[in-house]
Amino acid sequence: MAAPKKKEVKKDAPSAKKDYYQVKGDKMDRLKKFCPKCGPGVFMAEHKDRTACGKCGYTEFKKK
């Protein structure tokens, strides 16, 4: 009888939210847009032709 295989456990990637902000002196700027449906704290992903929310699926298409 063969030994049972162990399940492979994937580790979560560390959050990169520190890359969504830029600090200049005592002022902080947000580099990405918040989702209008989900509210503050949920950033939208930027693609070449659209911005999309990964939580609710809201999408805004960029004009050419």
Secondary structure, 3 states (H helix, E strand, C coil): CCCCCCCCCCCCCCCCHHHHEEEECCEEEECCCEECCCEEEEEEEECCCEEEECCCCCEEECCC
